[in-house]
Structure formats: structure tokens, C-alpha cells
Amino acid sequence: MSLNEVRIQAEDFDLSAEVAQLRADYPKVGGVVTFVGTVRDLNEGAAVSEMVLEHYPGMTEQAISNIIDQAKARWPIFSALVIHRVGPLQPKDQIVLVAVTSAHRGEAFAACEFIIDYLKTEAPFWKKEQTPDGARWVDARVSDDAALTKWKV
């Protein structure tokens, strides 16, 4: 079994339904690890009332697929799903889901963390936040770049 799926969409996702689908018909799955990212109402000391996410269609999906392929080359995972939302989002809205299945939890945890770490820096998304002082584009965080160092071997 080997399933990779990448979806870029405006619509919200149902975590339970997505995990159930990953596990359906695959009795060898011993662990499922998920990460759900959400919109915060505060960033860099400013209130955030809305975030608009943009992407480069086609290129974004390919970049994320490449990240999943790298994870599969490192760990014996069965499947990986990434759903990333685009368009206008409000605080508390779900932005991203990364879900990984494997026979054992350790591989699933590592692969899930690897995928989200690389997604944050390598996938072509652009974020614009609405704050009391107006709209602003969000730069990549130094901490996101630093998170990649643990995967460089």
C-alpha cells in the first residue's frame, strides 16, 4: 500500500473523515499521526482578523508531493495526506492537515514532522494578514528555517 495525496482547496476539511479514509481497507496500519495547523488571532504582536493564503497552482502540489516522496525515502510509511487551504481564513480556522500512516508510531511521527517542517519553507504559499494597521505579507520565520537543520544529514 502506498498512497500519497495532496489537495489544495478553499473548503474546510473533516479531520475524522480524512483519517478514516486513510485507514480504510488497510489493516497493516498500526499508527496514524496527524498535524492540524490553525489560524492564530495574534502574530508578531498584532491582532489578526483575517489571513489570505495564495499559492502557485500546479507548482505547489508538485512541491508538496516531492516532500512526501522524501519522507517515504527516509521512513517506511504507508501513506501521507496533505490538505492545505487557500483563500480568506479567520482566526481558529483550520489551514493545513498532514496525516501519515505506518506500521509503527515512531516512523509516522518522524515523517509527519518532516513533512510539515519542509512544507512551511519549501511549498510556494504566500500569506497576507489583516491587522489593525492594515494588510501585511508574512515572511518566513527564522524558526521554520532552523527546524530544517535537524533533517539535514
Secondary structure as UniProt FT lines:
FT   STRAND          3..9
FT   HELIX           15..23
FT   TURN            24..25
FT   TURN            27..28
FT   STRAND          31..38
FT   STRAND          42..43
FT   TURN            44..45
FT   STRAND          46..47
FT   STRAND          50..55
FT   TURN            57..58
FT   HELIX           59..74
FT   STRAND          77..85
FT   STRAND          87..89
FT   TURN            91..92
FT   STRAND          94..102
FT   HELIX           105..122
FT   STRAND          125..131
FT   TURN            132..133
FT   STRAND          134..138
FT   HELIX           142..147
FT   HELIX           148..151
//
